């Protein structure tokens, strides 16, 4: 008389990815536990005989402790298509103020009224932290900051949107100027958008670093944006007879803080947010100049 027996099987692992089951089947095979991989209609499953279940689960837990899953890089963020609007606004402001200052519009000495001078800032003329960002000593100084600023600003605008990016850069650069005014001697004076340029660079570097930190990977890969930012800071921001190195350093630092904050807490970046942030940035520049000229 022929008899047949059925072997009870149990699932010890399942995954949407077939190799995940096959890798574990190989581990079980190596210690003499037969297994079978099959599609259950929803996912791939790894089955073993019921009398091998406890040993199989124990071995698989050990395997998973020794081989933690690798973090997969996050998909790239969508780039804002109208990022160029922020760079266009930056260029328009810098060129307009350059023209007005150069022609002594309204019979005013714009450099006297708007430069970053430590003593007046400490006395309460905080608007100088903003107005100084729009003044330049000569055409070469203006064109240099115009070129670097539009390029770095375009990159920041692609990530955060033009309004949010430039409002963040303005806030970081103004904060850097205020810090600079309080740590420099009272007779210290400076002008130029380079503080904003390096704030943008710091924002980009720190934002990229923070994004990579959450995606795993090798340490060199995670820190590459910071190394690149520091290299550019050293290469472009530490030379020249009239270079305010401290302003560049503080700009990079405050921009880096803004970059980390944006990567950690995602602020609204829709159309309304971009319009409001961009309008705020322009209004702050206009209000700062109104105060500067009224108190000149």
C-alpha positions in Angstrom: 0.0 0.0 0.0 1.4 3.4 -1.0 1.2 6.3 1.5 1.9 9.9 1.0 2.6 12.6 3.5 2.4 16.3 3.1 5.0 18.7 4.5 3.7 21.8 6.2 5.6 24.9 5.0 5.8 28.4 6.5 6.8 31.8 5.2 10.0 33.1 6.9 10.5 36.2 4.7 8.8 38.2 2.0 9.8 41.1 -0.3 8.8 42.9 -3.4 12.3 42.4 -4.6 13.0 38.7 -5.6 16.8 38.9 -4.9 16.0 39.6 -1.3 14.4 36.2 -0.9 17.1 34.5 -3.1 19.9 35.9 -0.9 18.3 34.5 2.2 17.6 31.1 0.5 21.3 30.9 -0.2 22.1 31.5 3.4 19.7 28.8 4.5 21.1 26.4 1.9 24.6 26.9 3.3 23.5 25.5 6.7 21.5 22.7 5.2 18.0 24.1 5.4 16.0 23.6 2.2 13.8 26.4 1.1 11.7 27.6 -1.8 11.0 31.1 -3.3 7.7 31.7 -4.9 5.4 34.6 -5.9 2.3 34.7 -3.6 0.4 37.2 -5.7 1.5 40.3 -3.8 5.2 39.7 -3.1 8.0 37.2 -3.3 8.0 34.8 -0.4 10.6 32.4 1.1 9.2 29.2 2.5 10.7 26.4 4.6 9.4 23.3 6.2 7.6 24.0 9.5 10.0 21.9 11.5 12.9 24.1 10.3 11.1 27.4 11.0 12.7 28.3 14.3 16.2 27.6 13.1 15.6 29.4 9.8 14.3 32.5 11.5 17.2 32.6 13.9 19.7 32.3 11.0 17.9 35.0 9.0 17.9 37.4 12.0 21.6 36.9 12.4 22.1 37.5 8.6 20.1 40.7 8.8 22.1 42.0 11.8 25.4 41.4 10.0 24.1 42.8 6.6 22.0 45.9 7.3 20.1 47.2 4.3 21.9 49.9 2.4 20.2 53.3 2.3 19.2 54.2 -1.2 19.8 57.8 -2.3 16.7 59.9 -2.3 15.4 60.8 -5.8 16.6 64.2 -7.0 14.4 67.1 -6.1 12.4 68.8 -8.9 14.1 72.0 -10.0 12.2 75.3 -10.1 11.9 76.3 -13.8 11.6 80.0 -13.0 14.7 80.2 -10.9 16.1 82.8 -13.4 13.6 85.3 -12.1 15.5 85.6 -8.8 18.8 86.2 -10.5 17.2 88.7 -12.8 15.8 90.6 -9.8 19.3 90.5 -8.1 20.9 91.9 -11.2 18.3 94.6 -11.6 18.7 95.8 -8.0 22.5 95.8 -8.1 22.6 97.7 -11.5 19.9 100.2 -10.4 21.6 101.1 -7.2 25.0 101.2 -9.0 23.5 103.7 -11.4 21.8 105.8 -8.8 24.9 105.9 -6.5 27.2 106.7 -9.4 25.0 109.6 -10.5 24.5 110.9 -7.0 20.7 110.7 -7.5 18.5 112.9 -5.3 21.7 114.9 -4.5 22.7 112.2 -2.0 26.0 110.6 -1.3 24.8 107.0 -1.5 28.0 105.6 -0.2 28.0 107.8 2.8 24.4 106.9 3.5 24.4 103.2 2.8 27.9 101.7 3.4 28.4 99.3 6.3 30.1 101.4 8.9 30.6 99.7 12.2 30.1 102.7 14.5 26.7 103.9 13.0 25.4 100.3 12.9 26.2 99.9 16.6 24.3 103.1 17.2 21.2 101.7 15.6 21.5 102.2 11.9 20.8 98.6 11.2 19.6 99.3 7.6 23.2 99.6 6.6 23.5 95.8 6.8 21.2 95.6 3.8 22.1 98.8 1.8 25.8 98.0 1.8 25.0 94.8 -0.1 23.9 96.8 -3.1 26.9 99.2 -3.3 30.2 98.7 -5.2 33.4 100.6 -5.4 33.9 100.3 -9.1 32.7 98.6 -12.3 35.0 95.7 -11.8 33.8 95.1 -8.3 30.2 95.3 -9.5 30.7 92.9 -12.5 32.5 90.3 -10.4 29.7 90.1 -7.8 27.1 90.3 -10.5 28.5 87.3 -12.3 29.1 85.1 -9.3 25.8 86.2 -7.7 23.6 85.4 -10.6 25.2 82.0 -11.1 25.1 80.9 -7.5 21.6 82.5 -7.1 20.3 80.6 -10.1 21.4 77.3 -8.5 19.8 78.2 -5.2 16.7 79.3 -6.9 16.5 76.0 -8.7 16.5 74.2 -5.4 14.3 76.5 -3.2 12.5 78.7 -5.8 13.6 82.2 -6.7 11.7 84.1 -4.0 12.5 81.8 -1.1 16.1 81.5 -2.1 16.8 85.2 -2.5 14.9 86.1 0.7 17.1 83.5 2.5 20.3 84.9 1.0 19.3 88.4 1.9 18.5 87.5 5.5 21.8 85.5 5.8 23.9 88.2 4.2 22.4 91.0 6.3 22.9 88.9 9.4 26.6 88.4 8.4 27.0 92.2 7.9 25.5 92.9 11.3 27.9 90.3 12.9 30.8 91.8 11.0 29.9 95.4 12.2 30.0 94.3 15.8 33.3 92.4 15.7 35.3 94.8 13.5 36.8 98.0 14.8 34.5 101.0 15.0 36.1 102.7 12.0 35.6 99.7 9.8 33.6 100.3 6.6 32.8 98.1 3.7 30.4 97.7 0.7 29.6 95.0 -1.8 27.3 92.1 -2.6 30.2 89.6 -2.1 28.8 88.8 1.4 25.6 87.8 -0.3 27.5 85.8 -2.9 29.3 83.8 -0.2 26.1 83.4 1.8 24.6 81.8 -1.3 27.6 79.5 -1.7 27.3 78.5 2.0 23.6 77.8 1.6 24.2 75.6 -1.4 27.1 73.7 0.2 25.3 73.1 3.5 22.0 72.2 1.9 23.7 69.5 -0.3 25.7 68.2 2.6 22.6 67.9 4.8 20.6 66.1 2.1 23.4 63.6 1.5 23.8 63.0 5.3 20.4 61.5 5.4 21.0 59.2 2.4 23.9 57.2 3.9 26.8 56.5 1.6 30.5 57.0 2.1 31.7 59.9 4.3 33.7 61.5 1.4 30.6 61.6 -0.7 28.5 63.2 2.1 31.2 65.9 2.9 32.1 66.7 -0.7 29.7 69.7 -1.0 31.2 71.3 2.2 34.8 70.7 0.9 33.9 72.2 -2.5 32.3 75.2 -0.8 35.3 75.9 1.4 37.6 75.5 -1.5 35.7 78.1 -3.5 35.6 80.4 -0.5 39.4 80.1 -0.1 40.0 80.5 -3.8 37.7 83.4 -4.6 37.1 85.1 -1.2 40.5 85.5 0.5 42.5 87.5 -2.0 42.8 91.1 -3.1 44.0 94.3 -1.4 40.5 95.5 -0.4 38.9 92.1 0.3 36.9 91.9 3.5 37.8 88.3 4.3 35.8 88.3 7.6 32.7 89.4 5.7 33.1 86.5 3.3 33.6 84.1 6.1 30.6 85.3 8.1 28.5 85.3 4.9 29.5 81.7 4.2 28.7 80.7 7.8 25.3 82.4 7.9 24.4 81.0 4.5 25.4 77.5 5.7 23.0 77.9 8.7 20.2 78.8 6.3 21.1 75.8 4.1 20.9 73.4 7.0 17.6 74.9 8.1 16.1 74.5 4.7 17.2 70.9 4.4 15.9 70.1 7.9 12.6 72.0 7.9 11.0 72.2 4.5 9.4 75.6 4.2 6.6 76.2 1.7 7.9 76.6 -1.8 4.8 77.0 -3.9 4.0 79.9 -6.1 2.4 82.0 -3.3 5.4 81.4 -1.0 7.8 82.5 -3.8 5.8 85.7 -4.5 5.6 86.6 -0.8 9.2 85.8 -0.1 10.5 87.7 -3.2 8.3 90.7 -2.5 9.5 90.7 1.1 13.2 90.8 -0.1 12.6 93.6 -2.5 10.5 95.6 0.1 13.3 95.1 2.7 15.9 96.5 0.3 13.7 99.5 -0.7 12.8 100.2 3.0 16.4 100.1 4.0 17.4 102.6 1.3 14.5 104.9 2.2 15.7 104.9 5.8 19.3 105.4 4.8 18.5 108.4 2.5 16.1 109.9 5.0 18.8 109.8 7.8 21.7 110.9 5.6 
